[in-house]
Amino acid sequence: MTSRILSLAASATLAGAALFAAPAFAEVQRDLQLDVQYDAAALDTASGAEKVLNSLQEQAIDACRYTRPVAGAPRVDDVCVSEIIAKAVMQINAPELTRIYAANTPQSTRILAALK
């Protein structure tokens, strides 16, 4: 297995509630630096590219998970996840991975164009 690491930067906007305020919500911006690991040899086949895409999604979800300050409930920033996956697909630049990403992601063309 040829494993590669791809460094990505992303930002996440996290919604948090003030502890004693009525329903006052504040957004917290945080920047992420993420090293995404993937199997470069798997990108040659459709099934391998699909496994790489699933792995990218799992890594993005882990990176974009946070806990709400008041409730303590774990959350995932979906915009952050989408941004990380799109950036990874663009930087890896493998035709099969891009095709599977586009086929499985609503509005993938818009997301990729926004990141260029």
TORPA-649895 format. One record per residue (C-alpha): residue number from 1; z, y, x; residue in three letters. Coordinates in Angstrom, 2 decimals, padded with zeros to 5 digits. Example, Ala and Ser with C-alpha at 12.3 -4.5 7.8 and 13.67 -1.06 7.14 Angstrom:
! residues 2
+-----+---------+---------+---------+------+
| pos |      pz |      py |      px | code |
+-----+---------+---------+---------+------+
|   1 |  007.80 | -004.50 |  012.30 |  ALA |
|   2 |  007.14 | -001.06 |  013.67 |  SER |
+-----+---------+---------+---------+------+
***
This chain:
! residues 116
+-----+---------+---------+---------+------+
| pos |      pz |      py |      px | code |
+-----+---------+---------+---------+------+
|   1 |  000.00 |  000.00 |  000.00 |  MET |
|   2 | -001.02 |  003.38 |  001.37 |  THR |
|   3 |  001.67 |  005.73 |  000.20 |  SER |
|   4 |  001.18 |  009.47 |  000.35 |  ARG |
|   5 |  003.49 |  012.35 | -000.32 |  ILE |
|   6 |  002.19 |  015.50 | -001.98 |  LEU |
|   7 |  004.27 |  018.68 | -001.92 |  SER |
|   8 |  004.14 |  020.72 | -005.11 |  LEU |
|   9 |  005.77 |  023.92 | -006.23 |  ALA |
|  10 |  006.47 |  024.54 | -009.90 |  ALA |
|  11 |  008.66 |  026.75 | -011.96 |  SER |
|  12 |  010.73 |  025.83 | -014.96 |  ALA |
|  13 |  012.10 |  028.08 | -017.63 |  THR |
|  14 |  015.31 |  026.61 | -018.91 |  LEU |
|  15 |  016.95 |  027.76 | -022.10 |  ALA |
|  16 |  020.70 |  028.07 | -021.91 |  GLY |
|  17 |  023.27 |  029.30 | -024.37 |  ALA |
|  18 |  025.99 |  031.78 | -023.51 |  ALA |
|  19 |  029.40 |  030.18 | -023.79 |  LEU |
|  20 |  031.15 |  032.64 | -026.09 |  PHE |
|  21 |  028.24 |  034.57 | -027.57 |  ALA |
|  22 |  027.04 |  033.90 | -031.09 |  ALA |
|  23 |  023.69 |  032.15 | -030.96 |  PRO |
|  24 |  022.63 |  034.13 | -027.89 |  ALA |
|  25 |  020.18 |  032.32 | -025.68 |  PHE |
|  26 |  019.16 |  033.19 | -022.17 |  ALA |
|  27 |  016.25 |  031.82 | -020.22 |  GLU |
|  28 |  016.87 |  030.81 | -016.65 |  VAL |
|  29 |  013.89 |  030.65 | -014.32 |  GLN |
|  30 |  014.09 |  028.19 | -011.45 |  ARG |
|  31 |  011.53 |  027.24 | -008.85 |  ASP |
|  32 |  011.01 |  023.62 | -007.92 |  LEU |
|  33 |  009.71 |  022.22 | -004.68 |  GLN |
|  34 |  008.79 |  018.60 | -005.24 |  LEU |
|  35 |  007.38 |  015.96 | -002.95 |  ASP |
|  36 |  005.43 |  013.59 | -005.19 |  VAL |
|  37 |  004.79 |  010.13 | -003.81 |  GLN |
|  38 |  001.78 |  008.05 | -004.86 |  TYR |
|  39 | -000.28 |  005.05 | -003.75 |  ASP |
|  40 | -003.60 |  006.42 | -002.46 |  ALA |
|  41 | -005.21 |  002.97 | -002.36 |  ALA |
|  42 | -004.58 |  002.50 | -006.09 |  ALA |
|  43 | -006.79 |  005.47 | -006.94 |  LEU |
|  44 | -009.97 |  003.42 | -006.51 |  ASP |
|  45 | -009.55 |  001.53 | -009.80 |  THR |
|  46 | -008.89 |  002.63 | -013.36 |  ALA |
|  47 | -005.76 |  000.50 | -013.66 |  SER |
|  48 | -004.46 |  001.76 | -010.32 |  GLY |
|  49 | -005.15 |  005.39 | -011.23 |  ALA |
|  50 | -003.32 |  004.86 | -014.53 |  GLU |
|  51 | -000.29 |  003.52 | -012.62 |  LYS |
|  52 | -000.41 |  006.56 | -010.32 |  VAL |
|  53 | -000.57 |  008.88 | -013.36 |  LEU |
|  54 |  002.42 |  007.10 | -014.94 |  ASN |
|  55 |  004.33 |  007.42 | -011.68 |  SER |
|  56 |  003.48 |  011.14 | -011.46 |  LEU |
|  57 |  004.77 |  011.58 | -015.01 |  GLN |
|  58 |  008.06 |  009.79 | -014.23 |  GLU |
|  59 |  008.59 |  011.88 | -011.09 |  GLN |
|  60 |  007.81 |  015.10 | -013.00 |  ALA |
|  61 |  010.22 |  014.21 | -015.81 |  ILE |
|  62 |  012.98 |  013.52 | -013.27 |  ASP |
|  63 |  012.32 |  016.86 | -011.54 |  ALA |
|  64 |  012.24 |  018.84 | -014.80 |  CYS |
|  65 |  015.37 |  017.34 | -016.36 |  ARG |
|  66 |  018.33 |  019.65 | -016.86 |  TYR |
|  67 |  021.59 |  019.79 | -018.79 |  THR |
|  68 |  022.35 |  022.50 | -021.32 |  ARG |
|  69 |  025.42 |  024.43 | -020.19 |  PRO |
|  70 |  027.32 |  024.43 | -023.49 |  VAL |
|  71 |  026.36 |  021.19 | -025.15 |  ALA |
|  72 |  025.89 |  019.18 | -021.99 |  GLY |
|  73 |  022.93 |  017.43 | -023.59 |  ALA |
|  74 |  020.20 |  016.40 | -021.17 |  PRO |
|  75 |  016.82 |  018.02 | -021.76 |  ARG |
|  76 |  013.37 |  017.90 | -020.19 |  VAL |
|  77 |  011.25 |  021.03 | -019.76 |  ASP |
|  78 |  007.87 |  019.83 | -021.08 |  ASP |
|  79 |  005.98 |  022.83 | -019.67 |  VAL |
|  80 |  007.38 |  022.06 | -016.23 |  CYS |
|  81 |  006.32 |  018.40 | -016.56 |  VAL |
|  82 |  002.79 |  019.37 | -017.63 |  SER |
|  83 |  002.46 |  021.84 | -014.77 |  GLU |
|  84 |  003.60 |  019.37 | -012.13 |  ILE |
|  85 |  001.28 |  016.62 | -013.37 |  ILE |
|  86 | -001.70 |  018.98 | -013.60 |  ALA |
|  87 | -001.07 |  020.36 | -010.10 |  LYS |
|  88 | -000.71 |  016.86 | -008.68 |  ALA |
|  89 | -003.95 |  015.67 | -010.33 |  VAL |
|  90 | -005.78 |  018.73 | -009.00 |  MET |
|  91 | -004.47 |  018.37 | -005.45 |  GLN |
|  92 | -005.00 |  014.60 | -005.27 |  ILE |
|  93 | -008.57 |  015.23 | -006.49 |  ASN |
|  94 | -009.47 |  011.59 | -007.22 |  ALA |
|  95 | -012.25 |  011.18 | -009.81 |  PRO |
|  96 | -010.68 |  008.19 | -011.60 |  GLU |
|  97 | -007.26 |  009.86 | -011.80 |  LEU |
|  98 | -008.80 |  013.09 | -013.11 |  THR |
|  99 | -010.80 |  011.15 | -015.72 |  ARG |
| 100 | -007.74 |  009.26 | -016.98 |  ILE |
| 101 | -005.64 |  012.43 | -016.99 |  TYR |
| 102 | -008.31 |  014.26 | -019.02 |  ALA |
| 103 | -008.66 |  011.36 | -021.46 |  ALA |
| 104 | -004.90 |  011.05 | -022.03 |  ASN |
| 105 | -003.83 |  014.68 | -022.02 |  THR |
| 106 | -004.54 |  017.01 | -024.93 |  PRO |
| 107 | -005.82 |  020.36 | -023.67 |  GLN |
| 108 | -006.15 |  019.04 | -020.09 |  SER |
| 109 | -009.22 |  021.22 | -019.47 |  THR |
| 110 | -007.27 |  024.35 | -020.39 |  ARG |
| 111 | -004.27 |  023.34 | -018.27 |  ILE |
| 112 | -006.40 |  022.58 | -015.20 |  LEU |
| 113 | -008.41 |  025.80 | -015.61 |  ALA |
| 114 | -005.22 |  027.86 | -015.85 |  ALA |
| 115 | -003.98 |  026.47 | -012.54 |  LEU |
| 116 | -007.18 |  027.23 | -010.60 |  LYS |
+-----+---------+---------+---------+------+
***
